[in-house]
Amino acid sequence: MAATRGGLGDASGAGLAADQPIEKAWDSVCESLTCTSSQLATAVASSFRIDVADLSDVDQGALALVPHKLAQSLRVLPLRSGDREIIVATSEPLDYEAERQIGFVTSRRAVFQVADPSELSRAILDAYTSQESRDPLSEPDLDEAYDKVQPDQEAIARAPVHTREASVVKICRLILYEAAMAGATEVHMSRGASTGRIQFKVGGKLTIFMRIPIETLMTATERIRGMADVGDSQSRVMRSLNVRIDKKPYEIAVQTVPGYPYHLVLGLTGEQPQAPSWGAEEESNGHILVVDDDEGARLLMRTILEKNGFRVSEADDGSTALPMLDDAEDIDGILLDLMMTTVDGMETLTTVRASRKLAALPVIILTASQKPEDERRLLRAGADDYLKKPIDPRQLLQRLQAVLKRAQSYGG
């Protein structure tokens, strides 16, 4: 045992069970050896010849490399990062699965440091809560955007009265201004569990621009809906806005998502129209849509696929994926998570197979289920294949390539 090798004494009397949660195991060892959590962390670190983590020293750049959900599920906290390594706090230095997943997500080698699990859990919560609650807006940014974004007067007049406050107008204009400056082809505005999320699609990749309070997101989307004259429509609608951004004309295509009044997709076309975000501009092994409500899982699959020559689009739920599939002409296959909170994988698969346009599209289901009857149910529903989580990168590529090859041969 690490405590023994670290010089604290024999902890065999602690009565640890194989499936005991790490916090309880840690407490049991401390009680058995009459030591503090700090002393145990030092002993474990010494045993593995690694450092004790300083949980007060968290670099925001390292934090941004590992999504909150992934950090929570792996029980790790990114501390610092360089070009090739990322320093990560953990209570389980032998967690090779965590090491592997962090490597895929960050493209860096994970270097573990030891931390008491209870303190680590609090530090993860504090670090990511602080990151997500930081105010991303500054008055100079808002004022600059306000001056440089000018919608047409008819659109402004259509905006609901309660959305005409200066703060709401400024944030809507800031989003459009920053999207144009970033060369984004799309802006995705969506409501998460605790914050509103603004994402830009640049070069076919979705990245988070900023998080805002849910109340702010609701009012901002209501304003844009009103300006585009789509109101509170519950069906899928697309309307256009004409806007000048930094004196250049842009057409903003405002697309609603059925059943989600505070989700919008804004397509930006400037003086020199860019290709659609899902258009193929260079050769690849195929264009894959990854649908999973776990941001960490999506990042893992994106990393695996892009390193092997695929283009990747992402959706966090079936409700987001289906409108994308409706519009996209070149998506070659779907990696679809079975368990999602709103529109799950089975419902999405059923809709895809019922569509004349999408019926032949290859679909691989990702599932954590170990039940044989679930596998048979998926195949009967029209899945081309299924993969069990956690995903093995080599198996993912082999299964995907096989399914795509079969689809091409059937298509002639």
TORTOR-70194 format. One record per atom (N, C-alpha, C): x, y, z. Coordinates in steps of 0.02 Angstrom, whole numbers, padded with zeros to 5 digits, always signed. Each point is the difference from the previous one (the first is absolute). Example, Ala and Ser with C-alpha at 12.3 -4.5 7.8 and 13.67 -1.06 7.14 Angstrom:
+00660-00284+00390 -00045+00059+00000 +00045+00060+00000 -00018+00053-00036 +00042+00059+00003 -00039+00055+00037 
***
This chain:
+00042-00060+00000 -00042+00060+00000 +00044+00062+00000 -00026+00053-00032 +00039+00062-00008 +00018+00031+00067 -00047-00002+00049 +00014+00029+00065 +00059-00035+00033 +00003-00065-00007 +00056-00038+00030 +00065+00017-00034 -00001+00000-00067 +00061+00016-00037 +00022+00072+00013 -00048+00043+00016 +00016+00070+00014 +00024+00012+00070 +00003-00053+00041 +00030+00007+00067 -00049+00015+00055 -00066-00005-00011 -00048+00015+00053 -00016-00060+00043 +00015-00059-00024 -00015-00060+00038 -00047-00047-00037 -00018-00055+00032 -00041-00052-00031 -00074+00019+00007 -00035+00009-00058 -00070+00020+00001 -00046-00059-00016 +00026-00061+00004 -00041-00058-00017 -00059-00009+00047 +00004+00030+00059 -00055-00006+00048 -00057+00049-00013 +00006+00039-00053 -00052+00049-00014 -00063-00032-00027 +00006-00063-00023 -00059-00037-00025 -00030+00030-00062 +00041+00015-00049 -00024+00032-00061 -00033-00051-00047 -00058+00018-00027 -00034-00042-00049 +00020+00023-00070 -00002-00047-00047 +00022+00015-00069 -00041+00055-00032 -00066+00003+00017 -00044+00049-00031 -00013+00060+00045 +00040+00010+00050 -00010+00055+00047 +00016+00066-00033 -00044+00051+00007 +00014+00066-00028 +00066+00027+00026 +00035+00038-00042 +00067+00022+00017 +00001+00043+00063 -00052+00042+00010 +00000+00042+00061 -00003-00042+00063 -00043-00052-00001 -00007-00043+00059 +00063-00041+00011 +00030-00023-00054 +00062-00038+00006 +00055+00043+00029 +00004+00061-00022 +00050+00048+00024 -00010+00012+00075 -00064+00012+00019 -00015+00013+00071 +00016-00061+00043 -00014-00060-00026 +00013-00061+00038 +00074-00009+00013 +00041+00014-00050 +00073-00007+00007 +00026+00052+00051 -00025+00062-00006 +00021+00051+00048 -00018-00019+00072 -00060-00028+00008 -00021-00021+00068 +00042-00058+00024 +00014-00048-00044 +00039-00059+00019 +00071+00017+00020 +00030+00048-00037 +00070+00018+00012 +00007+00061+00045 -00056+00029+00022 +00000+00060+00042 +00043+00054-00032 -00017+00015-00063 +00037+00053-00036 -00049+00048-00031 +00024+00056-00023 -00042+00050-00033 -00004-00015-00075 -00049+00031-00032 -00006-00006-00073 +00062+00026-00035 +00028+00054+00027 +00060+00029-00030 +00059-00049+00005 +00006-00033+00057 +00054-00049+00008 -00009-00060-00047 -00063-00022-00009 -00012-00056-00045 +00015+00020-00072 -00019+00061-00019 +00015+00023-00068 +00075+00001-00012 +00038+00022+00050 +00073+00002-00007 +00028-00070-00007 -00027-00048+00039 +00024-00069-00003 -00016-00032-00068 -00061+00012-00025 -00020-00028-00065 +00044+00030-00056 +00012+00065+00004 +00042+00032-00050 +00071-00028+00001 +00025-00009+00061 +00067-00028+00007 +00004-00071-00028 -00053-00039+00012 -00002-00068-00023 +00003-00004-00076 -00034+00045-00034 -00002+00000-00073 +00053+00047-00031 +00039+00031+00044 +00053+00046-00022 -00028+00057-00044 -00055+00028+00025 -00030+00058-00033 -00011+00054+00053 -00023+00058-00021 -00007+00057+00046 -00070+00001+00032 -00004+00035+00056 -00065+00016+00030 -00028+00061-00035 -00064-00003-00017 -00031+00055-00038 -00013+00061+00044 +00011+00059-00028 -00018+00062+00032 -00066+00022-00032 -00055-00014+00033 -00066+00013-00028 -00018+00074-00003 +00041+00042+00031 -00013+00072-00002 +00032+00033-00062 +00040-00039-00036 +00037+00027-00057 -00028-00031-00064 -00055+00028-00026 -00033-00026-00060 +00005+00052-00056 +00030-00022-00055 +00008+00044-00058 -00063-00005-00044 -00028+00057-00018 -00062-00001-00039 +00010-00031-00069 +00060+00005-00028 +00013-00031-00065 -00005-00076+00004 +00027-00028+00054 -00005-00073+00009 -00072-00020+00013 -00036+00039+00039 -00069-00015+00015 -00043-00002-00063 +00015+00045-00046 -00039+00004-00062 +00010-00061-00046 +00054-00037+00011 +00015-00058-00043 -00043-00061+00017 -00024-00004+00062 -00039-00059+00022 -00070+00023+00019 -00052-00022-00036 -00068+00022+00016 -00020-00020+00071 -00045+00040+00028 -00022-00010+00070 -00028-00070+00010 -00044-00022-00046 -00031-00067+00009 +00053-00055+00001 +00050+00007-00043 +00052-00052-00003 +00041+00002+00064 +00017+00059+00024 +00038+00006+00062 -00038-00031+00059 -00065+00012+00001 -00042-00028+00054 -00002-00076-00004 -00011-00026-00061 -00006-00073-00006 +00065-00036+00014 +00056+00032-00018 +00066-00031+00013 +00027+00018+00068 -00031+00049+00034 +00022+00023+00066 +00072+00026-00003 +00010+00046-00047 +00066+00030-00008 -00007+00076-00005 +00054+00035+00013 +00001+00073-00007 +00063+00021-00038 -00008+00028-00061 +00058+00025-00037 +00031+00059+00038 +00066-00002+00007 +00034+00053+00038 +00041+00046-00045 +00043-00029-00040 +00042+00040-00045 +00011-00040-00064 +00016+00035-00054 +00012-00036-00063 +00056+00034-00039 +00033-00041-00040 +00049+00023-00048 -00017-00026-00068 +00046+00003-00047 -00013-00023-00068 -00009-00076-00003 +00034-00036+00045 -00001-00073-00004 -00028-00035+00061 -00005+00035+00056 -00023-00031+00061 -00055+00041+00033 -00041-00033+00039 -00049+00035+00041 +00004-00031+00070 +00009+00043+00051 +00004-00022+00070 -00070-00006+00027 -00017-00058+00028 -00068-00014+00021 +00000-00028+00072 -00044+00028+00042 -00008-00026+00068 -00049-00059-00001 +00018-00053+00037 -00041-00059+00005 +00011-00033+00068 -00048-00040+00021 +00009-00041+00060 +00017-00072-00018 +00000-00016-00064 +00012-00068-00023 +00054+00000-00054 +00063-00001+00020 +00055+00005-00048 +00004-00058-00049 -00035-00056+00015 +00000-00057-00045 -00061-00002-00046 -00035+00056-00006 -00059+00002-00043 +00022+00011-00073 +00016-00055-00033 +00026+00005-00068 -00053+00022-00050 -00064-00015+00014 -00053+00022-00044 -00005+00076+00001 +00006+00030+00059 +00000+00074+00004 +00059+00028-00038 +00058-00031+00008 +00060+00023-00035 -00010-00002-00075 -00032-00054-00024 -00012-00007-00072 -00049+00053-00026 -00055+00009+00036 -00051+00047-00023 +00026+00072+00000 +00038+00017+00052 +00028+00068+00002 +00048+00010-00058 +00038-00052-00016 +00046+00005-00057 -00036+00012-00065 -00057-00034-00011 -00038+00009-00061 -00030+00070-00004 -00028+00023+00056 -00034+00065-00001 +00049+00058-00009 +00057-00004+00033 +00046+00057+00002 +00058-00005-00050 +00010-00060-00029 +00059-00013-00042 +00065+00012+00038 -00002-00014+00064 +00059+00008+00043 +00006-00061+00046 +00060-00014+00023 +00011-00054+00047 -00021+00022+00069 -00043-00039+00033 -00023+00017+00067 +00053-00018+00051 +00018+00047+00042 +00047-00011+00055 -00039+00009+00065 -00008-00054+00038 -00041+00001+00060 +00037+00027+00061 -00038+00036+00041 +00022+00019+00067 -00055-00021+00048 +00017-00014+00063 -00047-00030+00047 -00036+00053+00042 -00065-00012+00010 -00040+00044+00043 -00049-00042+00040 -00016+00024+00061 -00052-00031+00041 -00066+00004-00039 -00038-00055-00005 -00060-00001-00043 -00054+00049+00021 -00010+00010+00065 -00051+00048+00021 +00018+00071-00019 +00063+00018+00012 +00023+00067-00019 -00001+00007-00076 +00017-00054-00035 +00000+00003-00073 -00070+00012-00027 -00050-00033+00027 -00069+00010-00023 -00021+00072+00008 +00017+00030+00058 -00018+00070+00012 +00038+00045-00048 +00063-00016-00013 +00041+00042-00044 -00025-00002-00072 -00023-00059-00022 -00028-00006-00068 -00062+00044-00007 -00044-00005+00050 -00061+00040-00001 +00016+00074+00001 +00045+00021+00045 +00017+00071+00006 +00032+00026-00064 +00047-00038-00029 +00037+00023-00059 -00047+00010-00059 -00042-00049-00014 -00044+00005-00058 -00058+00047+00010 -00025+00005+00062 -00052+00049+00014 +00027+00070-00010 +00061+00011+00023 +00031+00066-00009 +00010+00014-00074 +00022-00051-00038 +00011+00010-00071 -00065+00018-00037 -00055-00036+00017 -00062+00010-00036 -00037+00062+00022 +00014+00025+00060 -00036+00058+00024 +00037+00066-00011 +00061-00005-00026 +00036+00062-00014 -00037+00041-00051 -00004+00064+00010 -00035+00044-00047 +00043+00008-00062 -00023-00027-00058 +00040+00004-00060 -00006+00067-00035 -00042+00044+00027 -00015+00062-00035 +00032+00059+00035 +00026+00044-00039 +00025+00063+00028 -00035+00057-00036 -00008+00055+00034 -00035+00057-00029 +00032+00024-00065 +00068+00005-00004 +00030+00021-00063 -00018-00047-00058 -00001-00066+00013 -00018-00048-00052 -00072+00011-00023 -00044+00007+00049 -00071+00010-00016 -00012+00064-00038 +00033+00053+00020 -00009+00065-00034 +00027-00002-00071 +00058-00033-00009 +00029-00004-00067 -00046-00039-00047 -00027-00056+00024 -00045-00040-00040 -00064+00038-00016 -00025+00037+00049 -00062+00037-00010 +00009+00050-00058 +00057+00032-00002 +00013+00051-00052 +00011-00032-00069 +00026-00062-00001 +00021-00029-00064 -00051-00048-00030 -00055-00014+00035 -00052-00045-00026 -00065+00041-00008 -00025+00002-00062 -00060+00039-00014 -00051-00042-00037 -00051-00027+00035 -00055-00036-00034 -00044+00050-00038 -00040-00027-00047 -00045+00046-00036 -00056+00022+00048 -00027+00059-00013 -00047+00032+00046 -00065-00039+00008 -00022-00034-00053 -00062-00040+00006 +00009-00057+00050 +00059-00031-00002 +00015-00055+00046 +00001+00026+00072 +00032+00057+00011 +00003+00030+00067 -00070+00014+00026 -00044+00024-00044 -00068+00017+00021 -00040-00062+00019 +00018-00058-00028 -00037-00062+00015 +00020-00031+00067 +00056+00021+00029 +00023-00030+00062 -00050+00012+00056 -00015-00050+00042 -00047+00010+00055 +00023+00057+00046 -00048+00035+00027 +00016+00059+00041 +00045-00018+00058 -00012-00057+00033 +00039-00016+00060 +00072-00020-00017 +00017-00006-00064 +00068-00018-00019 +00039+00061-00027 -00027+00059+00011 +00032+00060-00029 +00046+00036+00050 +00010-00030+00058 +00047+00030+00047 +00070+00001-00030 +00038+00051+00018 +00067+00009-00029 +00044-00061+00010 -00004-00032+00059 +00044-00057+00014 -00015-00059-00046 -00064-00011-00016 -00019-00055-00044 +00022+00015-00072 -00013+00060-00021 +00020+00021-00068 +00076-00009-00008 +00037+00022+00050 +00073-00003-00005 +00026-00072-00004 -00029-00045+00039 +00026-00068-00001 -00017-00035-00066 -00059+00014-00027 -00017-00028-00066 +00048+00025-00054 +00016+00064+00003 +00046+00028-00050 +00071-00026+00011 +00019-00010+00063 +00067-00026+00014 +00008-00070-00030 -00050-00042+00008 +00003-00068-00027 +00010+00001-00075 -00038+00042-00035 +00006+00004-00073 +00067+00029-00021 +00023+00050+00036 +00064+00032-00017 +00058-00049+00009 +00002-00033+00057 +00055-00047+00013 -00003-00059-00048 -00060-00022-00018 -00006-00055-00048 +00028+00020-00068 -00017+00060-00022 +00026+00024-00064 +00076+00008+00002 +00026+00027+00055 +00072+00009+00005 +00037-00067+00003 -00033-00052+00026 +00031-00066+00005 -00006-00040-00065 -00039+00027-00048 -00010-00036-00062 -00048-00058+00008 -00046+00004+00049 -00047-00054+00013 -00053-00003-00055 -00019-00061-00018 -00055-00010-00047 -00066-00010+00037 +00004-00019+00063 -00061-00010+00040 +00012+00022+00072 -00055+00021+00032 -00001+00012+00072 -00055-00044+00029 +00017-00040+00050 -00049-00042+00034 -00013+00029+00069 -00063+00018+00014 -00020+00025+00065 -00044-00053+00032 +00021-00025+00059 -00038-00055+00030 +00001+00006+00076 -00049-00033+00030 -00007+00002+00073 +00028-00064+00029 +00048+00006+00046 +00027-00058+00035 -00034-00009+00067 +00029-00044+00042 -00031-00014+00065 +00004+00060+00046 +00055+00038-00003 +00008+00055+00047 +00017+00067-00032 +00020-00001-00064 +00017+00063-00034 -00024-00003-00072 -00004+00058-00031 -00011+00004-00071 +00067-00006-00035 -00001-00029-00060 +00063-00014-00035 -00002+00031-00069 +00052+00036-00018 +00007+00028-00066 +00060-00034-00033 -00012-00033-00057 +00053-00035-00035 +00007+00028-00071 +00063+00002-00024 +00014+00020-00069 +00023-00061-00039 -00023-00005-00062 +00026-00052-00044 +00049+00032-00049 +00063-00017+00007 +00053+00027-00042 +00038-00058-00032 +00003-00002-00066 +00034-00055-00033 -00032-00067+00014 -00066-00001+00010 -00035-00062+00013 +00002-00023+00072 +00034+00037+00045 +00006-00021+00069 -00038+00048+00046 -00038-00029+00046 -00036+00040+00050 +00044+00012+00060 +00008+00063+00019 +00037+00017+00061 -00041+00048+00041 +00008-00004+00066 -00039+00044+00044 +00031+00070-00001 -00041+00050-00015 +00022+00069+00002 -00008+00027+00071 -00059-00011+00030 -00009+00022+00068 -00062-00033+00030 -00003+00002+00066 -00059-00021+00037 -00032+00061+00032 -00066+00001-00001 -00036+00058+00028 -00056-00027+00045 -00025+00042+00046 -00056-00023+00042 -00059-00022-00043 -00037-00049+00024 -00056-00026-00039 -00051+00054-00014 -00012+00045+00049 -00049+00054-00011 +00022+00045-00058 +00066+00013-00004 +00026+00042-00055 -00009-00036-00067 +00015-00065-00001 -00009-00038-00062 -00073+00002-00022 -00047-00009+00046 -00071-00001-00017 -00021+00066-00032 +00021+00055+00030 -00020+00065-00026 +00034+00014-00067 +00063-00020-00007 +00037+00011-00063 -00032-00040-00057 -00017-00063+00013 -00031-00040-00054 -00070+00027-00017 -00036+00024+00050 -00066+00030-00013 +00008+00061-00045 +00052+00040+00012 +00010+00059-00041 +00016-00020-00072 +00044-00047-00009 +00019-00020-00068 -00058-00034-00035 -00040-00041+00035 -00059-00029-00029 -00048+00055-00025 -00010+00050+00042 -00046+00054-00019 +00026+00039-00060 +00064+00016+00000 +00028+00037-00056 -00005-00039-00066 +00006-00067+00005 -00004-00041-00060 -00073-00020-00016 -00047+00023+00042 -00071-00012-00011 -00018-00074+00002 +00032-00037+00047 -00020-00069+00010 -00039-00009+00066 -00002+00052+00040 -00041+00001+00061 +00011-00061+00043 -00055-00028+00025 +00004-00058+00046 -00017-00065-00037 +00014-00002-00064 -00016-00060-00040 +00032-00062+00030 -00040-00054+00003 +00025-00063+00027 +00022-00048-00056 -00006+00022-00062 +00023-00041-00056 +00067+00026-00026 +00031-00038-00043 +00064+00020-00027 -00010+00056-00051 +00031+00057+00012 -00009+00059-00043 +00068+00030-00015 +00008+00028-00060 +00061+00037-00015 -00019+00066-00032 +00028+00053+00027 -00011+00068-00027 +00067+00035-00005 +00002+00053-00038 +00063+00036-00009 -00003+00070+00029 +00057+00022+00026 +00009+00069+00023 +00056+00031-00042 -00008+00063-00017 +00054+00036-00034 +00034+00046+00051 +00065-00008+00006 +00038+00036+00051 +00065+00025-00032 +00021+00059+00022 +00067+00024-00019 +00046-00009+00061 +00055-00035-00011 +00048-00012+00053 +00067+00031-00021 +00022+00048+00038 +00061+00037-00017 -00005+00027-00072 -00059+00027-00016 -00016+00033-00064 -00008-00048-00059 +00004-00065+00013 -00008-00050-00054 -00068-00034+00007 -00034-00012-00056 -00067-00032+00004 +00005-00075+00013 -00042-00024+00045 -00005-00071+00015 -00074-00020-00002 -00011-00061-00021 -00067-00029+00006 +00003-00052+00055 -00044+00006+00050 -00002-00046+00056 -00062-00045-00007 +00012-00064-00012 -00056-00048-00005 -00015-00025+00071 -00060+00015+00024 -00020-00018+00068 -00042-00063-00004 +00025-00055+00030 -00035-00064-00003 -00020-00022+00070 -00064-00017+00008 -00025-00023+00064 +00007-00076+00005 -00002-00025+00062 +00003-00073+00013 -00066-00019+00032 -00040-00042-00033 -00067-00016+00026 +00002-00026+00072 -00044+00028+00041 -00005-00023+00069 +00049+00033+00047 +00045+00042-00026 +00052+00031+00041 +00000+00076-00014 -00044+00037+00034 -00008+00071-00017 +00062+00042+00012 +00047-00024+00041 +00060+00040+00013 +00061-00029-00034 -00010-00041-00051 +00055-00025-00042 -00007+00032-00068 +00053+00031-00024 +00001+00029-00067 +00065-00017-00034 -00003-00007-00066 +00059-00007-00041 +00000+00059-00049 +00053+00039+00001 +00006+00059-00043 +00054-00014-00052 -00019+00003-00064 +00048-00009-00054 +00022+00067-00026 +00067+00011-00004 +00026+00065-00022 +00027-00005-00071 -00023+00044-00044 +00027+00006-00067 +00019+00072-00012 +00063+00012-00015 +00024+00068-00010 +00005+00018-00073 +00041+00052-00015 +00008+00023-00070 +00027-00056-00044 +00044-00041+00028 +00027-00056-00036 -00025-00063+00034 -00057-00027-00023 -00031-00056+00036 +00047-00058+00010 +00000-00026+00061 +00041-00058+00015 -00040-00063-00014 +00035-00055-00011 -00034-00064-00011 -00037-00019+00063 -00056-00036-00007 -00035-00024+00060 +00048-00037+00046 -00014+00003+00065 +00047-00029+00048 +00007-00075-00010 -00050-00033-00030 +00007-00071-00011 +00019-00016-00072 +00019+00051-00039 +00021-00012-00068 +00072-00026-00002 +00015-00047-00046 +00067-00028-00004 +00045+00046-00041 +00050+00027+00032 +00047+00043-00035 +00065-00035-00013 +00011-00058+00030 +00061-00037-00013 -00016-00074+00008 +00041-00041-00030 -00012-00072+00003 +00006-00025+00072 -00043-00047+00017 +00004-00031+00066 -00026-00071-00006 +00005-00037+00054 -00025-00068+00000 -00076-00003+00009 -00030+00057+00011 -00072+00003+00009 -00018+00052+00051 -00064+00019-00001 -00026+00051+00046 -00046-00035+00050 +00018+00001+00063 -00036-00037+00052 -00033+00048+00048 -00064-00013+00015 -00036+00038+00051 +00002-00039+00065 +00029+00030+00052 +00004-00031+00066 -00055+00029+00043 -00044-00043+00026 -00057+00023+00040 +00006-00031+00070 +00014+00042+00049 +00009-00024+00068 -00009+00060+00047 -00036-00009+00055 -00011+00056+00046 +00059+00009+00048 +00049-00043-00004 +00060+00006+00041 +00055+00035-00041 +00015+00062+00020 +00049+00039-00038 +00068-00034-00002 +00019-00032+00055 +00064-00035+00001 +00002-00057-00050 -00055-00038-00005 -00003-00055-00048 +00004+00025-00072 -00033+00056-00013 +00004+00029-00068 +00071+00021-00016 +00033+00030+00048 +00069+00021-00012 +00046-00059-00013 -00010-00054+00037 +00039-00060-00011 -00009-00026-00071 -00063-00006-00021 -00013-00027-00067 +00024+00047-00054 -00009+00066+00010 +00026+00048-00049 +00075-00008-00008 +00036-00005+00055 +00073-00007-00003 +00020-00062-00037 -00032-00056+00016 +00016-00064-00033 -00013+00005-00075 -00058+00027-00018 -00019+00001-00070 +00042+00049-00041 +00011+00060+00027 +00038+00049-00038 +00072-00021-00009 +00028-00034+00049 +00069-00025-00008 +00004-00054-00054 -00057-00028-00019 -00001-00053-00050 -00035+00023-00065 +00000+00065-00011 -00021+00026-00065 -00074+00012-00010 -00041-00002+00053 -00071+00013-00007 -00015+00073+00016 -00053+00026-00030 -00028+00064+00022 -00056-00015+00049 -00009+00044+00049 -00046-00015+00055 -00046+00060+00013 -00064-00014+00007 -00048+00048+00026 -00028-00029+00065 -00025+00043+00043 -00024-00023+00065 -00071+00023+00014 -00037-00041+00037 -00065+00019+00027 -00005-00028+00070 -00032+00037+00045 -00003-00022+00070 -00065-00035+00017 -00042-00012-00051 -00063-00034+00013 -00033-00015-00067 -00047-00047+00000 -00036-00015-00062 -00037+00060-00027 -00025+00043+00044 -00037+00059-00022 +00044+00048-00039 +00065+00001+00015 +00047+00042-00036 +00024-00035-00063 +00008-00066+00004 +00026-00038-00057 -00048-00002-00059 -00065-00009+00013 -00047-00010-00054 -00005+00060-00048 -00002+00063+00025 +00001+00056-00047 +00065+00002-00041 +00057-00018+00031 +00063-00001-00037 -00003-00051-00056 -00028-00059+00014 -00005-00052-00051 -00048+00020-00055 -00052+00037+00018 -00048+00024-00050 +00034+00044-00052 +00046+00042+00023 +00032+00049-00045 +00063-00026-00032 +00036-00044+00034 +00065-00022-00025 -00008-00047-00059 +00043+00009-00049 -00002-00043-00058 +00058-00049-00003 +00051+00010+00042 +00060-00041-00007 +00020-00037+00063 -00044-00007+00049 +00016-00040+00059 -00001-00074-00021 +00055-00034+00014 +00008-00069-00023 -00020-00052+00052 -00005+00020+00063 -00017-00048+00052 -00011+00034+00066 -00033-00036+00047 -00015+00028+00065 +00026-00046+00055 +00033+00029+00049 +00015-00035+00063 -00049+00027+00051 -00045-00042+00023 -00058+00022+00037 -00004-00032+00070 +00005+00042+00052 -00006-00025+00068 -00071-00023+00013 -00008-00056+00035 -00066-00027+00013 -00036+00040+00054 +00035+00016+00055 -00033+00032+00057 +00013+00075+00000 -00050+00039-00019 +00003+00073+00003 -00063+00025+00033 +00004+00058+00030 -00053+00022+00046 -00064+00021-00034 +00003+00030-00060 -00061+00027-00031 -00025-00045-00055 +00033+00001-00057 -00017-00046-00055 +00057-00052-00003 -00015-00061+00022 +00054-00049+00008 +00019-00033-00066 +00048-00046+00003 +00026-00031-00060 -00052-00042-00037 -00041-00037+00037 -00051-00043-00032 -00051+00042-00038 -00022+00055+00030 -00048+00043-00033 +00031+00033-00062 +00063+00021+00007 +00034+00030-00058 +00009-00051-00056 +00021-00060+00018 +00009-00053-00050 -00066-00015-00036 -00054-00005+00038 -00065-00014-00030 -00020+00054-00050 +00013+00063+00018 -00016+00056-00045 +00042-00003-00063 +00064-00015+00009 +00045-00004-00059 -00022-00055-00047 -00017-00058+00027 -00019-00056-00043 -00068+00011-00032 -00043+00043+00029 -00065+00014-00029 +00003+00053-00055 +00058+00033-00006 +00008+00053-00049 +00025-00029-00066 -00034+00017-00054 +00020-00025-00066 +00070+00025-00017 +00015+00062+00019 +00065+00030-00016 +00057-00033+00040 -00014-00019+00063 +00053-00022+00045 +00000-00075+00013 -00047-00036-00029 -00010-00070+00019 +00062-00044-00008 +00042+00016-00049 +00058-00042-00013 +00063+00025+00034 -00006+00053+00039 +00059+00029+00032 +00028-00047+00053 +00065-00018-00002 +00028-00045+00050 -00003+00030+00071 -00023-00041+00047 -00006+00022+00070 +00032-00053+00046 +00047+00022+00040 +00029-00043+00052 -00022+00026+00067 -00030-00043+00040 -00025+00020+00066 +00055-00011+00052 +00008+00048+00045 +00047-00005+00055 -00040-00013+00064 +00015-00053+00035 -00041-00019+00057 +00042-00028+00057 -00020+00016+00061 +00032-00029+00059 -00037-00062+00024 -00055-00016-00034 -00040-00058+00020 +00038-00065-00013 -00007-00047+00046 +00031-00066-00008 -00053-00054-00015 -00062+00021-00011 -00055-00048-00010 -00004-00022-00073 +00002-00066-00013 -00006-00025-00069 -00064+00022-00034 -00055+00005+00040 -00064+00019-00031 +00002+00072-00026 +00040+00044+00032 +00007+00069-00025 +00036+00000-00067 +00050-00042-00007 +00037-00004-00063 -00046-00023-00056 -00041-00052+00014 -00046-00025-00051 -00052+00054-00018 -00023+00036+00051 -00049+00053-00011 +00028+00055-00046 +00063+00018+00011 +00032+00052-00041 +00006-00022-00073 +00021-00062-00009 +00009-00025-00068 -00067-00006-00036 -00052-00021+00036 -00066-00004-00030 -00026+00069-00019 +00019+00051+00039 -00023+00069-00013 +00037+00031-00059 +00053-00033-00024 +00034+00026-00059 +00071+00023+00010 +00029-00011+00060 +00070+00018+00010 +00044-00044-00043 +00052+00029-00031 +00046-00039-00040 +00050-00038+00044 +00014+00027+00059 +00045-00033+00046 -00007+00035+00067 +00032-00026+00051 +00000+00032+00065 +00068-00010+00033 +00017+00047+00044 +00063-00004+00037 -00016+00011+00074 +00033-00038+00042 -00010+00007+00072 +00048+00052+00028 -00025+00041+00045 +00042+00048+00035 +00033-00033+00059 +00061+00022+00021 +00040+00053-00031 +00027-00020-00068 +00006+00048-00044 +00018-00013-00069 +00074-00017-00007 +00015-00053-00036 +00068-00016-00018 +00016+00031-00067 +00050+00045-00005 +00013+00037-00062 +00010-00045-00061 +00039-00053+00008 +00013-00043-00058 -00064-00034-00024 -00040-00024+00047 -00063-00033-00018 -00048+00050-00032 -00002+00061+00026 -00043+00051-00029 +00017+00011-00074 +00064+00008-00015 +00020+00011-00069 -00014-00060-00045 +00014-00060+00025 -00012-00060-00039 -00074-00008-00016 -00043+00008+00050 -00072-00008-00010 -00027+00053-00048 +00023+00063+00011 -00025+00055-00042 +00021-00011-00073 +00063-00017-00011 +00023-00010-00068 -00037-00058-00034 -00015-00053+00038 -00037-00056-00028 -00071+00019-00020 -00033+00039+00043 -00069+00021-00014 -00001+00047-00060 +00047+00046-00004 +00002+00046-00057 +00014-00037-00065 +00044-00050+00003 +00017-00039-00060 -00061-00039-00024 -00038-00030+00046 -00061-00036-00019 -00050+00047-00032 -00008+00060+00029 -00048+00048-00028 +00019+00020-00070 +00065+00010-00012 +00023+00019-00067 -00013-00056-00050 +00011-00062+00021 -00010-00056-00047 -00074-00009-00016 -00044+00011+00050 -00072-00005-00013 -00023+00056-00045 +00033+00058+00006 -00020+00057-00040 +00024-00004-00071 +00038-00052-00017 +00023-00008-00068 +00068+00027-00010 
***
